[in-house]
Amino acid sequence: MINVNRLNKSVDGRKKQILREVSTRFEQGEMIGVVGPSGSGKSTLLRCLALREKWDGGEYTWDGETVIAGGGTGSQKYRSRCAYLEQNPSLYPERTALKNVLIGQVGQTPLIRRITGMVRSDDYMGAMDELEKFGLLDKAHVKAGKLSGGERQRVAICRALVHGAGFIAADEPVVGLDPQSAERVLTTLRTLCAEQGKIVVAALPMELAERYCSRIWGLYEGELKLDISGRRLTGEEKRSIELV
Ligand SMILES: Nc1ncnc2c1ncn2[C@@H]1O[C@H](COP(=O)(O)OP(=O)(O)OP(=O)(O)O)[C@@H](O)[C@H]1O
């Protein structure tokens, strides 16, 4: 169980408030779609939840353990359990898919390992197993720069899992993908929740959140205005977050 109590976030020396008093709780196995108009704070919320941004105030607990109390970014111990997937995953283009999976993501793996690319041999088997599960075995030795957008997203998901992420925050993970690749990425994420108890929070267009997520959060001007189970939004709900 992850508990968020009164998360506040501002920028520009606290002049501009981006997230306001966001409180919620969620559990293993949930796939949550975050919807809202442009600028409503979706990316900021994801980065705060994945401990990639400093909180101005609020409390964050995981299974009763305090991650953040009264603001801050939390410790490396918790940061390494979260993955933050960007729209265009930042893979090393000249390194293979396998190597990208092995050496990990900023915030999740130590700097020395990312620079040198040093890996342990048992990690190699784990990474190959993960790539196989995601239908990427034939891409393991292809340079990341030569992969399609959907393949890159799936490599980034594998990388997160190999490095022990239990919580994945995905910022518009299917932007720019063709419908088939988008479906594959979202089905992959949904399977991780259903079968492995991972938690995924993803900023998505409303129609995709309605179709793939078990729960939907609606943000408007930094406030969590909607928190409903995954289903079609009513007209009133859409109007409450100005998505009509
Ligand atoms: N570092 C920053 N400095 C100043 N303003 C910022 C900063 N980060 C975000 N903002 C502003 O905060 C608001 C929320 O931004 P955020 O990217 O979280 O929204 P979003 O809902 O993800 O938007 P979009 O759907 O367009 O990606 C926007 O008005 C944005 O311009």
The ligand as an SDF file (V2000), in Angstrom:
LIG
                    3D

 31 33  0  0  0  0  0  0  0  0999 V2000
   10.5650   23.4000  -13.8030 N   0  0  0  0  0  0  0  0  0  0  0  0
    9.4960   24.1380  -14.0980 C   0  0  0  0  0  0  0  0  0  0  0  0
    9.5500   25.4900  -14.0650 N   0  0  0  0  0  0  0  0  0  0  0  0
    8.4600   26.2490  -14.3270 C   0  0  0  0  0  0  0  0  0  0  0  0
    7.2390   25.7450  -14.6320 N   0  0  0  0  0  0  0  0  0  0  0  0
    7.1350   24.4080  -14.6680 C   0  0  0  0  0  0  0  0  0  0  0  0
    8.2380   23.5250  -14.4110 C   0  0  0  0  0  0  0  0  0  0  0  0
    7.8190   22.2480  -14.5240 N   0  0  0  0  0  0  0  0  0  0  0  0
    6.5000   22.3200  -14.8550 C   0  0  0  0  0  0  0  0  0  0  0  0
    6.1040   23.6110  -14.9450 N   0  0  0  0  0  0  0  0  0  0  0  0
    4.7400   24.0810  -15.2470 C   0  0  0  0  0  0  0  0  0  0  0  0
    3.8610   23.3670  -14.4060 O   0  0  0  0  0  0  0  0  0  0  0  0
    2.6590   23.0480  -15.0770 C   0  0  0  0  0  0  0  0  0  0  0  0
    2.4390   21.5510  -15.0560 C   0  0  0  0  0  0  0  0  0  0  0  0
    3.4280   20.9340  -15.8700 O   0  0  0  0  0  0  0  0  0  0  0  0
    3.3990   19.3750  -16.1990 P   0  0  0  0  0  0  0  0  0  0  0  0
    4.4470   19.1170  -17.2220 O   0  0  0  0  0  0  0  0  0  0  0  0
    3.4570   18.6060  -14.9420 O   0  0  0  0  0  0  0  0  0  0  0  0
    1.9310   19.2340  -16.8400 O   0  0  0  0  0  0  0  0  0  0  0  0
    1.3120   18.0960  -17.7570 P   0  0  0  0  0  0  0  0  0  0  0  0
   -0.0930   17.9260  -17.3150 O   0  0  0  0  0  0  0  0  0  0  0  0
    2.1870   16.8940  -17.7400 O   0  0  0  0  0  0  0  0  0  0  0  0
    1.3440   18.7840  -19.1970 O   0  0  0  0  0  0  0  0  0  0  0  0
    1.3950   18.1020  -20.6720 P   0  0  0  0  0  0  0  0  0  0  0  0
    0.1620   17.2640  -20.7890 O   0  0  0  0  0  0  0  0  0  0  0  0
    1.3590   19.2890  -21.5790 O   0  0  0  0  0  0  0  0  0  0  0  0
    2.6720   17.3130  -20.7440 O   0  0  0  0  0  0  0  0  0  0  0  0
    2.7870   23.6420  -16.4660 C   0  0  0  0  0  0  0  0  0  0  0  0
    2.1480   24.8910  -16.4680 O   0  0  0  0  0  0  0  0  0  0  0  0
    4.2770   23.7630  -16.6590 C   0  0  0  0  0  0  0  0  0  0  0  0
    4.5800   24.8090  -17.5460 O   0  0  0  0  0  0  0  0  0  0  0  0
  1  2  1  0
  2  3  1  0
  2  7  2  0
  3  4  2  0
  4  5  1  0
  5  6  2  0
  6  7  1  0
  6 10  1  0
  7  8  1  0
  8  9  2  0
  9 10  1  0
 10 11  1  0
 11 12  1  0
 11 30  1  0
 12 13  1  0
 13 14  1  0
 13 28  1  0
 14 15  1  0
 15 16  1  0
 16 17  2  0
 16 18  1  0
 16 19  1  0
 19 20  1  0
 20 21  2  0
 20 22  1  0
 20 23  1  0
 23 24  1  0
 24 25  2  0
 24 26  1  0
 24 27  1  0
 28 29  1  0
 28 30  1  0
 30 31  1  0
M  END
$$$$
